[in-house]
Amino acid sequence: RILIGFTCTVCNNRSHKTMSKHAYNHGVVIMQCDHCKNRHLIADHLGWFRNGGVTVEDLVKERGETVQK
């Protein structure tokens, strides 16, 4: 299992969730904010939302932000 902590870009609420390594590396992971119920794309390796594999790390780097591991 992988633990992720993220801040919702809509309501600025901090959430912590878990996911399987397999889903993060090979599937689609969408997580919902506990506060505002907005959904966040964490990983998409099936091309449902973007062509090619993409993870939250790629999305954050595109915005010029950093990822802490």
PDB file of N, H, CA, C and O in Angstrom:
ATOM      1  N   ARG A   1       0.838  -1.191   0.000  1.00  0.00           N
ATOM      2  CA  ARG A   1       0.000   0.000   0.000  1.00  0.00           C
ATOM      3  C   ARG A   1       0.876   1.245   0.000  1.00  0.00           C
ATOM      4  O   ARG A   1       1.993   1.238   0.517  1.00  0.00           O
ATOM      5  N   ILE A   2       0.353   2.305  -0.584  1.00  0.00           N
ATOM      6  H   ILE A   2      -0.555   2.311  -1.004  1.00  0.00           H
ATOM      7  CA  ILE A   2       1.029   3.602  -0.634  1.00  0.00           C
ATOM      8  C   ILE A   2       0.143   4.609   0.102  1.00  0.00           C
ATOM      9  O   ILE A   2      -1.069   4.647  -0.109  1.00  0.00           O
ATOM     10  N   LEU A   3       0.746   5.413   0.954  1.00  0.00           N
ATOM     11  H   LEU A   3       1.731   5.383   1.125  1.00  0.00           H
ATOM     12  CA  LEU A   3       0.033   6.489   1.641  1.00  0.00           C
ATOM     13  C   LEU A   3       0.352   7.794   0.935  1.00  0.00           C
ATOM     14  O   LEU A   3       1.515   8.086   0.659  1.00  0.00           O
ATOM     15  N   ILE A   4      -0.672   8.576   0.644  1.00  0.00           N
ATOM     16  H   ILE A   4      -1.617   8.338   0.868  1.00  0.00           H
ATOM     17  CA  ILE A   4      -0.472   9.883   0.010  1.00  0.00           C
ATOM     18  C   ILE A   4      -1.173  10.940   0.849  1.00  0.00           C
ATOM     19  O   ILE A   4      -2.291  10.741   1.325  1.00  0.00           O
ATOM     20  N   GLY A   5      -0.507  12.045   1.016  1.00  0.00           N
ATOM     21  H   GLY A   5       0.401  12.206   0.630  1.00  0.00           H
ATOM     22  CA  GLY A   5      -1.093  13.216   1.655  1.00  0.00           C
ATOM     23  C   GLY A   5      -1.158  14.314   0.614  1.00  0.00           C
ATOM     24  O   GLY A   5      -0.162  14.601  -0.050  1.00  0.00           O
ATOM     25  N   PHE A   6      -2.317  14.931   0.465  1.00  0.00           N
ATOM     26  H   PHE A   6      -3.126  14.699   1.005  1.00  0.00           H
ATOM     27  CA  PHE A   6      -2.445  15.997  -0.533  1.00  0.00           C
ATOM     28  C   PHE A   6      -3.375  17.080  -0.019  1.00  0.00           C
ATOM     29  O   PHE A   6      -4.228  16.837   0.835  1.00  0.00           O
ATOM     30  N   THR A   7      -3.194  18.274  -0.552  1.00  0.00           N
ATOM     31  H   THR A   7      -2.501  18.471  -1.245  1.00  0.00           H
ATOM     32  CA  THR A   7      -4.051  19.402  -0.227  1.00  0.00           C
ATOM     33  C   THR A   7      -4.989  19.637  -1.398  1.00  0.00           C
ATOM     34  O   THR A   7      -4.546  19.785  -2.537  1.00  0.00           O
ATOM     35  N   CYS A   8      -6.267  19.672  -1.122  1.00  0.00           N
ATOM     36  H   CYS A   8      -6.627  19.553  -0.196  1.00  0.00           H
ATOM     37  CA  CYS A   8      -7.273  19.913  -2.156  1.00  0.00           C
ATOM     38  C   CYS A   8      -7.066  21.307  -2.733  1.00  0.00           C
ATOM     39  O   CYS A   8      -6.916  22.279  -1.992  1.00  0.00           O
ATOM     40  N   THR A   9      -7.059  21.398  -4.060  1.00  0.00           N
ATOM     41  H   THR A   9      -7.181  20.609  -4.662  1.00  0.00           H
ATOM     42  CA  THR A   9      -6.859  22.694  -4.717  1.00  0.00           C
ATOM     43  C   THR A   9      -8.128  23.539  -4.712  1.00  0.00           C
ATOM     44  O   THR A   9      -8.081  24.720  -5.057  1.00  0.00           O
ATOM     45  N   VAL A  10      -9.262  22.952  -4.326  1.00  0.00           N
ATOM     46  H   VAL A  10      -9.300  21.993  -4.046  1.00  0.00           H
ATOM     47  CA  VAL A  10     -10.527  23.683  -4.299  1.00  0.00           C
ATOM     48  C   VAL A  10     -10.774  24.306  -2.925  1.00  0.00           C
ATOM     49  O   VAL A  10     -11.073  25.495  -2.819  1.00  0.00           O
ATOM     50  N   CYS A  11     -10.645  23.477  -1.856  1.00  0.00           N
ATOM     51  H   CYS A  11     -10.402  22.511  -1.942  1.00  0.00           H
ATOM     52  CA  CYS A  11     -11.001  23.958  -0.517  1.00  0.00           C
ATOM     53  C   CYS A  11      -9.806  24.063   0.434  1.00  0.00           C
ATOM     54  O   CYS A  11      -9.973  24.468   1.585  1.00  0.00           O
ATOM     55  N   ASN A  12      -8.612  23.708  -0.025  1.00  0.00           N
ATOM     56  H   ASN A  12      -8.476  23.379  -0.959  1.00  0.00           H
ATOM     57  CA  ASN A  12      -7.377  23.746   0.767  1.00  0.00           C
ATOM     58  C   ASN A  12      -7.393  22.817   1.981  1.00  0.00           C
ATOM     59  O   ASN A  12      -6.622  23.015   2.919  1.00  0.00           O
ATOM     60  N   ASN A  13      -8.264  21.809   1.970  1.00  0.00           N
ATOM     61  H   ASN A  13      -8.890  21.649   1.207  1.00  0.00           H
ATOM     62  CA  ASN A  13      -8.300  20.819   3.045  1.00  0.00           C
ATOM     63  C   ASN A  13      -7.201  19.780   2.801  1.00  0.00           C
ATOM     64  O   ASN A  13      -6.989  19.355   1.666  1.00  0.00           O
ATOM     65  N   ARG A  14      -6.509  19.375   3.859  1.00  0.00           N
ATOM     66  H   ARG A  14      -6.681  19.720   4.781  1.00  0.00           H
ATOM     67  CA  ARG A  14      -5.447  18.380   3.766  1.00  0.00           C
ATOM     68  C   ARG A  14      -6.055  16.998   4.000  1.00  0.00           C
ATOM     69  O   ARG A  14      -6.765  16.791   4.985  1.00  0.00           O
ATOM     70  N   SER A  15      -5.777  16.044   3.091  1.00  0.00           N
ATOM     71  H   SER A  15      -5.201  16.212   2.291  1.00  0.00           H
ATOM     72  CA  SER A  15      -6.302  14.683   3.194  1.00  0.00           C
ATOM     73  C   SER A  15      -5.174  13.680   3.106  1.00  0.00           C
ATOM     74  O   SER A  15      -4.145  13.939   2.480  1.00  0.00           O
ATOM     75  N   HIS A  16      -5.370  12.532   3.735  1.00  0.00           N
ATOM     76  H   HIS A  16      -6.206  12.321   4.243  1.00  0.00           H
ATOM     77  CA  HIS A  16      -4.437  11.412   3.647  1.00  0.00           C
ATOM     78  C   HIS A  16      -5.228  10.181   3.233  1.00  0.00           C
ATOM     79  O   HIS A  16      -6.253   9.859   3.834  1.00  0.00           O
ATOM     80  N   LYS A  17      -4.748   9.499   2.209  1.00  0.00           N
ATOM     81  H   LYS A  17      -3.915   9.760   1.721  1.00  0.00           H
ATOM     82  CA  LYS A  17      -5.438   8.327   1.666  1.00  0.00           C
ATOM     83  C   LYS A  17      -4.407   7.250   1.351  1.00  0.00           C
ATOM     84  O   LYS A  17      -3.213   7.529   1.245  1.00  0.00           O
ATOM     85  N   THR A  18      -4.885   6.011   1.202  1.00  0.00           N
ATOM     86  H   THR A  18      -5.855   5.785   1.287  1.00  0.00           H
ATOM     87  CA  THR A  18      -4.014   4.911   0.784  1.00  0.00           C
ATOM     88  C   THR A  18      -4.508   4.355  -0.543  1.00  0.00           C
ATOM     89  O   THR A  18      -5.679   4.489  -0.897  1.00  0.00           O
ATOM     90  N   MET A  19      -3.588   3.729  -1.266  1.00  0.00           N
ATOM     91  H   MET A  19      -2.636   3.621  -0.978  1.00  0.00           H
ATOM     92  CA  MET A  19      -3.909   3.091  -2.539  1.00  0.00           C
ATOM     93  C   MET A  19      -2.947   1.924  -2.735  1.00  0.00           C
ATOM     94  O   MET A  19      -1.921   1.846  -2.059  1.00  0.00           O
ATOM     95  N   SER A  20      -3.265   1.039  -3.635  1.00  0.00           N
ATOM     96  H   SER A  20      -4.099   1.103  -4.184  1.00  0.00           H
ATOM     97  CA  SER A  20      -2.357  -0.066  -3.910  1.00  0.00           C
ATOM     98  C   SER A  20      -1.248   0.401  -4.851  1.00  0.00           C
ATOM     99  O   SER A  20      -1.447   1.293  -5.676  1.00  0.00           O
ATOM    100  N   LYS A  21      -0.098  -0.211  -4.712  1.00  0.00           N
ATOM    101  H   LYS A  21       0.064  -0.936  -4.043  1.00  0.00           H
ATOM    102  CA  LYS A  21       1.021   0.117  -5.603  1.00  0.00           C
ATOM    103  C   LYS A  21       0.678  -0.246  -7.038  1.00  0.00           C
ATOM    104  O   LYS A  21       1.064   0.457  -7.972  1.00  0.00           O
ATOM    105  N   HIS A  22      -0.046  -1.345  -7.211  1.00  0.00           N
ATOM    106  H   HIS A  22      -0.360  -1.916  -6.452  1.00  0.00           H
ATOM    107  CA  HIS A  22      -0.407  -1.784  -8.559  1.00  0.00           C
ATOM    108  C   HIS A  22      -1.298  -0.756  -9.259  1.00  0.00           C
ATOM    109  O   HIS A  22      -1.076  -0.432 -10.426  1.00  0.00           O
ATOM    110  N   ALA A  23      -2.301  -0.245  -8.550  1.00  0.00           N
ATOM    111  H   ALA A  23      -2.481  -0.507  -7.602  1.00  0.00           H
ATOM    112  CA  ALA A  23      -3.181   0.766  -9.145  1.00  0.00           C
ATOM    113  C   ALA A  23      -2.401   2.030  -9.499  1.00  0.00           C
ATOM    114  O   ALA A  23      -2.615   2.605 -10.566  1.00  0.00           O
ATOM    115  N   TYR A  24      -1.503   2.470  -8.620  1.00  0.00           N
ATOM    116  H   TYR A  24      -1.330   2.003  -7.753  1.00  0.00           H
ATOM    117  CA  TYR A  24      -0.732   3.688  -8.870  1.00  0.00           C
ATOM    118  C   TYR A  24       0.208   3.517 -10.059  1.00  0.00           C
ATOM    119  O   TYR A  24       0.389   4.450 -10.841  1.00  0.00           O
ATOM    120  N   ASN A  25       0.804   2.344 -10.205  1.00  0.00           N
ATOM    121  H   ASN A  25       0.657   1.586  -9.570  1.00  0.00           H
ATOM    122  CA  ASN A  25       1.798   2.128 -11.263  1.00  0.00           C
ATOM    123  C   ASN A  25       1.221   1.611 -12.571  1.00  0.00           C
ATOM    124  O   ASN A  25       1.871   1.719 -13.610  1.00  0.00           O
ATOM    125  N   HIS A  26      -0.003   1.043 -12.546  1.00  0.00           N
ATOM    126  H   HIS A  26      -0.532   0.955 -11.702  1.00  0.00           H
ATOM    127  CA  HIS A  26      -0.524   0.418 -13.761  1.00  0.00           C
ATOM    128  C   HIS A  26      -1.975   0.761 -14.087  1.00  0.00           C
ATOM    129  O   HIS A  26      -2.451   0.400 -15.162  1.00  0.00           O
ATOM    130  N   GLY A  27      -2.684   1.438 -13.206  1.00  0.00           N
ATOM    131  H   GLY A  27      -2.297   1.731 -12.332  1.00  0.00           H
ATOM    132  CA  GLY A  27      -4.107   1.686 -13.423  1.00  0.00           C
ATOM    133  C   GLY A  27      -4.488   3.144 -13.320  1.00  0.00           C
ATOM    134  O   GLY A  27      -3.698   4.033 -13.638  1.00  0.00           O
ATOM    135  N   VAL A  28      -5.711   3.379 -12.871  1.00  0.00           N
ATOM    136  H   VAL A  28      -6.353   2.656 -12.613  1.00  0.00           H
ATOM    137  CA  VAL A  28      -6.253   4.730 -12.685  1.00  0.00           C
ATOM    138  C   VAL A  28      -6.595   4.900 -11.207  1.00  0.00           C
ATOM    139  O   VAL A  28      -7.261   4.050 -10.616  1.00  0.00           O
ATOM    140  N   VAL A  29      -6.133   6.004 -10.615  1.00  0.00           N
ATOM    141  H   VAL A  29      -5.592   6.693 -11.096  1.00  0.00           H
ATOM    142  CA  VAL A  29      -6.440   6.308  -9.215  1.00  0.00           C
ATOM    143  C   VAL A  29      -7.055   7.703  -9.166  1.00  0.00           C
ATOM    144  O   VAL A  29      -6.449   8.681  -9.605  1.00  0.00           O
ATOM    145  N   ILE A  30      -8.267   7.775  -8.624  1.00  0.00           N
ATOM    146  H   ILE A  30      -8.759   6.980  -8.268  1.00  0.00           H
ATOM    147  CA  ILE A  30      -8.961   9.042  -8.411  1.00  0.00           C
ATOM    148  C   ILE A  30      -9.336   9.083  -6.939  1.00  0.00           C
ATOM    149  O   ILE A  30      -9.941   8.141  -6.427  1.00  0.00           O
ATOM    150  N   MET A  31      -8.985  10.161  -6.254  1.00  0.00           N
ATOM    151  H   MET A  31      -8.494  10.926  -6.670  1.00  0.00           H
ATOM    152  CA  MET A  31      -9.288  10.284  -4.831  1.00  0.00           C
ATOM    153  C   MET A  31     -10.219  11.463  -4.606  1.00  0.00           C
ATOM    154  O   MET A  31     -10.121  12.491  -5.277  1.00  0.00           O
ATOM    155  N   GLN A  32     -11.120  11.298  -3.653  1.00  0.00           N
ATOM    156  H   GLN A  32     -11.200  10.464  -3.107  1.00  0.00           H
ATOM    157  CA  GLN A  32     -12.113  12.321  -3.356  1.00  0.00           C
ATOM    158  C   GLN A  32     -11.760  13.046  -2.063  1.00  0.00           C
ATOM    159  O   GLN A  32     -11.438  12.418  -1.054  1.00  0.00           O
ATOM    160  N   CYS A  33     -11.822  14.359  -2.103  1.00  0.00           N
ATOM    161  H   CYS A  33     -12.083  14.869  -2.922  1.00  0.00           H
ATOM    162  CA  CYS A  33     -11.600  15.182  -0.916  1.00  0.00           C
ATOM    163  C   CYS A  33     -12.698  14.903   0.098  1.00  0.00           C
ATOM    164  O   CYS A  33     -13.879  14.909  -0.249  1.00  0.00           O
ATOM    165  N   ASP A  34     -12.317  14.658   1.350  1.00  0.00           N
ATOM    166  H   ASP A  34     -11.357  14.653   1.632  1.00  0.00           H
ATOM    167  CA  ASP A  34     -13.292  14.374   2.400  1.00  0.00           C
ATOM    168  C   ASP A  34     -14.154  15.595   2.732  1.00  0.00           C
ATOM    169  O   ASP A  34     -15.283  15.452   3.202  1.00  0.00           O
ATOM    170  N   HIS A  35     -13.624  16.782   2.489  1.00  0.00           N
ATOM    171  H   HIS A  35     -12.708  16.898   2.107  1.00  0.00           H
ATOM    172  CA  HIS A  35     -14.327  18.004   2.880  1.00  0.00           C
ATOM    173  C   HIS A  35     -15.309  18.483   1.814  1.00  0.00           C
ATOM    174  O   HIS A  35     -16.497  18.641   2.094  1.00  0.00           O
ATOM    175  N   CYS A  36     -14.825  18.714   0.594  1.00  0.00           N
ATOM    176  H   CYS A  36     -13.860  18.586   0.366  1.00  0.00           H
ATOM    177  CA  CYS A  36     -15.685  19.295  -0.450  1.00  0.00           C
ATOM    178  C   CYS A  36     -16.157  18.281  -1.495  1.00  0.00           C
ATOM    179  O   CYS A  36     -16.949  18.619  -2.375  1.00  0.00           O
ATOM    180  N   LYS A  37     -15.672  17.040  -1.397  1.00  0.00           N
ATOM    181  H   LYS A  37     -15.029  16.766  -0.681  1.00  0.00           H
ATOM    182  CA  LYS A  37     -16.067  15.944  -2.295  1.00  0.00           C
ATOM    183  C   LYS A  37     -15.558  16.117  -3.726  1.00  0.00           C
ATOM    184  O   LYS A  37     -16.014  15.407  -4.622  1.00  0.00           O
ATOM    185  N   ASN A  38     -14.629  17.039  -3.960  1.00  0.00           N
ATOM    186  H   ASN A  38     -14.259  17.615  -3.232  1.00  0.00           H
ATOM    187  CA  ASN A  38     -14.015  17.190  -5.271  1.00  0.00           C
ATOM    188  C   ASN A  38     -13.136  15.971  -5.536  1.00  0.00           C
ATOM    189  O   ASN A  38     -12.535  15.427  -4.609  1.00  0.00           O
ATOM    190  N   ARG A  39     -13.058  15.545  -6.782  1.00  0.00           N
ATOM    191  H   ARG A  39     -13.546  15.987  -7.534  1.00  0.00           H
ATOM    192  CA  ARG A  39     -12.235  14.389  -7.137  1.00  0.00           C
ATOM    193  C   ARG A  39     -10.921  14.849  -7.757  1.00  0.00           C
ATOM    194  O   ARG A  39     -10.884  15.790  -8.549  1.00  0.00           O
ATOM    195  N   HIS A  40      -9.835  14.157  -7.375  1.00  0.00           N
ATOM    196  H   HIS A  40      -9.865  13.393  -6.731  1.00  0.00           H
ATOM    197  CA  HIS A  40      -8.495  14.494  -7.840  1.00  0.00           C
ATOM    198  C   HIS A  40      -7.879  13.305  -8.558  1.00  0.00           C
ATOM    199  O   HIS A  40      -7.900  12.186  -8.045  1.00  0.00           O
ATOM    200  N   LEU A  41      -7.329  13.542  -9.749  1.00  0.00           N
ATOM    201  H   LEU A  41      -7.313  14.451 -10.167  1.00  0.00           H
ATOM    202  CA  LEU A  41      -6.632  12.506 -10.503  1.00  0.00           C
ATOM    203  C   LEU A  41      -5.255  12.309  -9.896  1.00  0.00           C
ATOM    204  O   LEU A  41      -4.468  13.253  -9.821  1.00  0.00           O
ATOM    205  N   ILE A  42      -4.957  11.094  -9.463  1.00  0.00           N
ATOM    206  H   ILE A  42      -5.596  10.327  -9.523  1.00  0.00           H
ATOM    207  CA  ILE A  42      -3.676  10.774  -8.856  1.00  0.00           C
ATOM    208  C   ILE A  42      -2.794  10.020  -9.848  1.00  0.00           C
ATOM    209  O   ILE A  42      -1.591  10.270  -9.919  1.00  0.00           O
ATOM    210  N   ALA A  43      -3.377   9.102 -10.612  1.00  0.00           N
ATOM    211  H   ALA A  43      -4.354   8.899 -10.555  1.00  0.00           H
ATOM    212  CA  ALA A  43      -2.610   8.355 -11.618  1.00  0.00           C
ATOM    213  C   ALA A  43      -3.540   7.909 -12.731  1.00  0.00           C
ATOM    214  O   ALA A  43      -4.692   7.556 -12.479  1.00  0.00           O
ATOM    215  N   ASP A  44      -3.045   7.925 -13.965  1.00  0.00           N
ATOM    216  H   ASP A  44      -2.109   8.212 -14.170  1.00  0.00           H
ATOM    217  CA  ASP A  44      -3.807   7.448 -15.123  1.00  0.00           C
ATOM    218  C   ASP A  44      -2.855   6.778 -16.100  1.00  0.00           C
ATOM    219  O   ASP A  44      -2.226   7.442 -16.923  1.00  0.00           O
ATOM    220  N   HIS A  45      -2.753   5.461 -16.003  1.00  0.00           N
ATOM    221  H   HIS A  45      -3.264   4.922 -15.334  1.00  0.00           H
ATOM    222  CA  HIS A  45      -1.898   4.704 -16.914  1.00  0.00           C
ATOM    223  C   HIS A  45      -2.706   4.004 -17.998  1.00  0.00           C
ATOM    224  O   HIS A  45      -2.138   3.299 -18.832  1.00  0.00           O
ATOM    225  N   LEU A  46      -4.025   4.190 -18.000  1.00  0.00           N
ATOM    226  H   LEU A  46      -4.487   4.763 -17.323  1.00  0.00           H
ATOM    227  CA  LEU A  46      -4.885   3.579 -19.004  1.00  0.00           C
ATOM    228  C   LEU A  46      -5.342   4.571 -20.070  1.00  0.00           C
ATOM    229  O   LEU A  46      -6.034   4.191 -21.015  1.00  0.00           O
ATOM    230  N   GLY A  47      -4.957   5.839 -19.925  1.00  0.00           N
ATOM    231  H   GLY A  47      -4.394   6.147 -19.158  1.00  0.00           H
ATOM    232  CA  GLY A  47      -5.309   6.845 -20.916  1.00  0.00           C
ATOM    233  C   GLY A  47      -6.747   7.318 -20.841  1.00  0.00           C
ATOM    234  O   GLY A  47      -7.273   7.813 -21.838  1.00  0.00           O
ATOM    235  N   TRP A  48      -7.401   7.185 -19.701  1.00  0.00           N
ATOM    236  H   TRP A  48      -6.973   6.783 -18.892  1.00  0.00           H
ATOM    237  CA  TRP A  48      -8.782   7.634 -19.573  1.00  0.00           C
ATOM    238  C   TRP A  48      -8.895   9.147 -19.633  1.00  0.00           C
ATOM    239  O   TRP A  48      -9.848   9.674 -20.206  1.00  0.00           O
ATOM    240  N   PHE A  49      -7.928   9.855 -19.047  1.00  0.00           N
ATOM    241  H   PHE A  49      -7.153   9.426 -18.582  1.00  0.00           H
ATOM    242  CA  PHE A  49      -7.996  11.313 -18.968  1.00  0.00           C
ATOM    243  C   PHE A  49      -6.908  12.011 -19.766  1.00  0.00           C
ATOM    244  O   PHE A  49      -7.091  13.147 -20.202  1.00  0.00           O
ATOM    245  N   ARG A  50      -5.769  11.338 -19.964  1.00  0.00           N
ATOM    246  H   ARG A  50      -5.620  10.415 -19.610  1.00  0.00           H
ATOM    247  CA  ARG A  50      -4.651  11.897 -20.726  1.00  0.00           C
ATOM    248  C   ARG A  50      -3.993  10.779 -21.506  1.00  0.00           C
ATOM    249  O   ARG A  50      -4.015   9.621 -21.087  1.00  0.00           O
ATOM    250  N   ASN A  51      -3.408  11.125 -22.639  1.00  0.00           N
ATOM    251  H   ASN A  51      -3.390  12.065 -22.979  1.00  0.00           H
ATOM    252  CA  ASN A  51      -2.690  10.119 -23.425  1.00  0.00           C
ATOM    253  C   ASN A  51      -1.382   9.766 -22.736  1.00  0.00           C
ATOM    254  O   ASN A  51      -0.671  10.649 -22.257  1.00  0.00           O
ATOM    255  N   GLY A  52      -1.067   8.492 -22.685  1.00  0.00           N
ATOM    256  H   GLY A  52      -1.645   7.775 -23.074  1.00  0.00           H
ATOM    257  CA  GLY A  52       0.161   8.041 -22.040  1.00  0.00           C
ATOM    258  C   GLY A  52      -0.010   7.971 -20.537  1.00  0.00           C
ATOM    259  O   GLY A  52      -1.005   8.454 -19.997  1.00  0.00           O
ATOM    260  N   GLY A  53       0.951   7.375 -19.864  1.00  0.00           N
ATOM    261  H   GLY A  53       1.759   6.982 -20.303  1.00  0.00           H
ATOM    262  CA  GLY A  53       0.900   7.243 -18.416  1.00  0.00           C
ATOM    263  C   GLY A  53       1.227   8.548 -17.720  1.00  0.00           C
ATOM    264  O   GLY A  53       2.153   9.256 -18.117  1.00  0.00           O
ATOM    265  N   VAL A  54       0.477   8.864 -16.695  1.00  0.00           N
ATOM    266  H   VAL A  54      -0.276   8.289 -16.373  1.00  0.00           H
ATOM    267  CA  VAL A  54       0.711  10.085 -15.928  1.00  0.00           C
ATOM    268  C   VAL A  54       0.419   9.795 -14.458  1.00  0.00           C
ATOM    269  O   VAL A  54      -0.522   9.073 -14.130  1.00  0.00           O
ATOM    270  N   THR A  55       1.238  10.365 -13.584  1.00  0.00           N
ATOM    271  H   THR A  55       2.003  10.951 -13.850  1.00  0.00           H
ATOM    272  CA  THR A  55       1.023  10.241 -12.149  1.00  0.00           C
ATOM    273  C   THR A  55       0.911  11.636 -11.541  1.00  0.00           C
ATOM    274  O   THR A  55       1.163  12.640 -12.208  1.00  0.00           O
ATOM    275  N   VAL A  56       0.535  11.680 -10.284  1.00  0.00           N
ATOM    276  H   VAL A  56       0.330  10.865  -9.743  1.00  0.00           H
ATOM    277  CA  VAL A  56       0.420  12.960  -9.591  1.00  0.00           C
ATOM    278  C   VAL A  56       1.771  13.679  -9.575  1.00  0.00           C
ATOM    279  O   VAL A  56       1.820  14.909  -9.597  1.00  0.00           O
ATOM    280  N   GLU A  57       2.856  12.918  -9.537  1.00  0.00           N
ATOM    281  H   GLU A  57       2.816  11.919  -9.519  1.00  0.00           H
ATOM    282  CA  GLU A  57       4.189  13.538  -9.562  1.00  0.00           C
ATOM    283  C   GLU A  57       4.405  14.300 -10.862  1.00  0.00           C
ATOM    284  O   GLU A  57       4.959  15.400 -10.850  1.00  0.00           O
ATOM    285  N   ASP A  58       3.972  13.724 -11.988  1.00  0.00           N
ATOM    286  H   ASP A  58       3.522  12.831 -11.998  1.00  0.00           H
ATOM    287  CA  ASP A  58       4.091  14.405 -13.287  1.00  0.00           C
ATOM    288  C   ASP A  58       3.217  15.656 -13.328  1.00  0.00           C
ATOM    289  O   ASP A  58       3.641  16.705 -13.814  1.00  0.00           O
ATOM    290  N   LEU A  59       1.994  15.537 -12.812  1.00  0.00           N
ATOM    291  H   LEU A  59       1.650  14.685 -12.416  1.00  0.00           H
ATOM    292  CA  LEU A  59       1.065  16.670 -12.828  1.00  0.00           C
ATOM    293  C   LEU A  59       1.573  17.827 -11.981  1.00  0.00           C
ATOM    294  O   LEU A  59       1.442  18.990 -12.365  1.00  0.00           O
ATOM    295  N   VAL A  60       2.154  17.507 -10.823  1.00  0.00           N
ATOM    296  H   VAL A  60       2.260  16.563 -10.511  1.00  0.00           H
ATOM    297  CA  VAL A  60       2.679  18.554  -9.938  1.00  0.00           C
ATOM    298  C   VAL A  60       3.890  19.233 -10.568  1.00  0.00           C
ATOM    299  O   VAL A  60       4.033  20.452 -10.480  1.00  0.00           O
ATOM    300  N   LYS A  61       4.759  18.455 -11.201  1.00  0.00           N
ATOM    301  H   LYS A  61       4.643  17.465 -11.272  1.00  0.00           H
ATOM    302  CA  LYS A  61       5.935  19.029 -11.867  1.00  0.00           C
ATOM    303  C   LYS A  61       5.528  19.954 -13.008  1.00  0.00           C
ATOM    304  O   LYS A  61       6.182  20.970 -13.241  1.00  0.00           O
ATOM    305  N   GLU A  62       4.446  19.612 -13.729  1.00  0.00           N
ATOM    306  H   GLU A  62       3.915  18.786 -13.540  1.00  0.00           H
ATOM    307  CA  GLU A  62       3.947  20.467 -14.811  1.00  0.00           C
ATOM    308  C   GLU A  62       3.509  21.829 -14.278  1.00  0.00           C
ATOM    309  O   GLU A  62       3.612  22.833 -14.983  1.00  0.00           O
ATOM    310  N   ARG A  63       3.027  21.868 -13.053  1.00  0.00           N
ATOM    311  H   ARG A  63       2.943  21.052 -12.480  1.00  0.00           H
ATOM    312  CA  ARG A  63       2.592  23.128 -12.429  1.00  0.00           C
ATOM    313  C   ARG A  63       3.751  23.886 -11.790  1.00  0.00           C
ATOM    314  O   ARG A  63       3.557  24.975 -11.251  1.00  0.00           O
ATOM    315  N   GLY A  64       4.967  23.312 -11.846  1.00  0.00           N
ATOM    316  H   GLY A  64       5.124  22.427 -12.284  1.00  0.00           H
ATOM    317  CA  GLY A  64       6.130  23.989 -11.290  1.00  0.00           C
ATOM    318  C   GLY A  64       6.271  23.828  -9.787  1.00  0.00           C
ATOM    319  O   GLY A  64       7.014  24.578  -9.154  1.00  0.00           O
ATOM    320  N   GLU A  65       5.570  22.863  -9.205  1.00  0.00           N
ATOM    321  H   GLU A  65       4.966  22.254  -9.719  1.00  0.00           H
ATOM    322  CA  GLU A  65       5.640  22.621  -7.769  1.00  0.00           C
ATOM    323  C   GLU A  65       6.527  21.416  -7.503  1.00  0.00           C
ATOM    324  O   GLU A  65       6.952  20.735  -8.436  1.00  0.00           O
ATOM    325  N   THR A  66       6.808  21.152  -6.235  1.00  0.00           N
ATOM    326  H   THR A  66       6.463  21.705  -5.476  1.00  0.00           H
ATOM    327  CA  THR A  66       7.668  20.035  -5.881  1.00  0.00           C
ATOM    328  C   THR A  66       6.874  18.950  -5.149  1.00  0.00           C
ATOM    329  O   THR A  66       5.844  19.217  -4.529  1.00  0.00           O
ATOM    330  N   VAL A  67       7.383  17.722  -5.239  1.00  0.00           N
ATOM    331  H   VAL A  67       8.220  17.505  -5.743  1.00  0.00           H
ATOM    332  CA  VAL A  67       6.790  16.574  -4.573  1.00  0.00           C
ATOM    333  C   VAL A  67       7.744  16.125  -3.484  1.00  0.00           C
ATOM    334  O   VAL A  67       8.937  15.952  -3.734  1.00  0.00           O
ATOM    335  N   GLN A  68       7.234  15.938  -2.288  1.00  0.00           N
ATOM    336  H   GLN A  68       6.265  16.078  -2.084  1.00  0.00           H
ATOM    337  CA  GLN A  68       8.057  15.430  -1.192  1.00  0.00           C
ATOM    338  C   GLN A  68       7.754  13.960  -1.025  1.00  0.00           C
ATOM    339  O   GLN A  68       6.593  13.556  -0.950  1.00  0.00           O
ATOM    340  N   LYS A  69       8.831  13.143  -0.965  1.00  0.00           N
ATOM    341  H   LYS A  69       9.774  13.471  -1.026  1.00  0.00           H
ATOM    342  CA  LYS A  69       8.657  11.696  -0.769  1.00  0.00           C
ATOM    343  C   LYS A  69       9.155  11.296   0.591  1.00  0.00           C
ATOM    344  O   LYS A  69       9.097  10.120   0.949  1.00  0.00           O
TER     345      LYS A  69
END
